[in-house]
């Protein structure tokens, strides 16, 4: 008897809680108000200018390296790679570089957080 009362009370409370959560779905929370700052002619002029440029980054044939010109020589890049090889291996190791950073000498600085880079404390 006692169990059925508890079950009935639980069912009543659950129904009341569900009813309290229900709300009218009018879609007003999804309404978006858009006020464009440009006229149709301005947007069409921008589109024409974009198409005349000949580069479409959303195209399948887009090649960002087509006009890329490197500033470093092959030897410079290889030298930088060899110089940073140990650090990269340490940071990609099991401890994510903790041992590598712990072995380095700490850099003393007098700059405090929130201070601009040019105004170090003296």
C-alpha positions in Angstrom: 0.0 0.0 0.0 2.8 2.3 1.0 4.7 1.5 -2.2 1.8 2.3 -4.4 1.3 5.7 -2.7 5.0 6.5 -3.3 4.7 5.5 -6.9 1.6 7.5 -7.4 3.2 10.6 -5.8 6.3 10.2 -7.9 4.2 9.9 -11.1 2.2 13.1 -10.2 5.3 15.1 -9.4 7.0 13.9 -12.6 4.0 14.9 -14.7 3.8 18.3 -13.0 7.5 18.9 -13.6 7.2 17.9 -17.2 4.3 20.2 -17.6 6.3 23.1 -16.1 9.1 22.5 -18.6 6.8 22.6 -21.6 6.6 25.8 -23.5 5.0 27.2 -26.6 7.2 26.6 -29.6 6.6 29.7 -31.6 10.0 30.0 -33.1 10.6 33.6 -32.0 13.9 32.6 -30.3 15.2 31.7 -33.8 14.2 34.8 -35.6 17.1 36.8 -37.0 16.9 40.4 -37.9 19.3 41.3 -40.7 19.9 44.9 -41.7 22.4 45.1 -44.5 24.7 48.1 -44.6 25.4 47.8 -48.4 23.1 48.2 -51.3 22.5 45.5 -53.8 24.6 47.4 -56.4 27.5 47.6 -54.0 27.4 43.9 -53.3 27.2 43.0 -57.0 30.2 45.3 -57.7 32.2 43.5 -55.0 31.3 40.1 -56.5 32.3 41.2 -60.0 35.7 42.5 -58.6 36.2 39.2 -56.8 35.5 37.2 -60.0 37.9 39.4 -62.0 40.7 38.6 -59.5 40.7 35.0 -60.8 41.4 33.4 -57.4 38.6 31.5 -55.7 39.7 29.9 -52.4 36.6 27.8 -52.3 37.3 26.2 -55.7 38.6 22.6 -56.1 41.4 23.9 -58.3 42.6 26.5 -55.8 46.3 26.2 -55.2 47.6 28.6 -52.5 51.2 27.7 -53.3 50.8 28.8 -56.9 52.0 32.3 -56.1 54.1 31.6 -53.0 57.7 32.8 -53.1 60.0 31.7 -50.2 62.4 34.2 -48.6 64.9 31.6 -47.3 67.2 29.3 -49.1 67.1 25.5 -48.9 70.3 25.5 -46.7 68.8 28.0 -44.2 65.6 25.9 -43.8 67.6 22.7 -43.4 69.8 24.5 -40.8 66.8 25.7 -38.8 65.3 22.2 -38.9 68.5 20.5 -37.6 68.9 23.2 -34.9 65.3 22.7 -33.6 65.2 18.9 -34.0 66.1 18.1 -30.4 63.5 20.6 -29.0 60.8 19.2 -31.3 61.6 15.7 -30.3 61.4 16.7 -26.6 58.0 18.4 -27.0 56.5 15.5 -28.9 57.8 12.9 -26.4 55.9 11.1 -23.7 56.2 13.9 -21.1 55.3 16.6 -23.6 58.6 18.4 -23.0 58.5 18.7 -19.2 61.9 17.2 -18.7 63.3 19.3 -21.5 61.9 22.5 -20.0 63.1 21.5 -16.5 66.6 21.0 -17.7 66.9 24.5 -19.2 68.1 27.5 -17.2 65.2 29.8 -16.2 65.2 33.2 -17.9 65.2 36.0 -15.3 62.8 38.8 -16.2 61.6 41.8 -14.3 58.4 42.2 -16.4 55.2 41.6 -14.5 51.9 40.4 -15.9 49.7 43.1 -17.3 52.7 45.4 -18.0 53.4 46.5 -21.5 56.5 44.9 -23.1 58.4 48.3 -23.3 57.9 49.2 -19.7 59.7 46.5 -17.7 60.0 47.1 -14.0 63.4 48.3 -12.9 
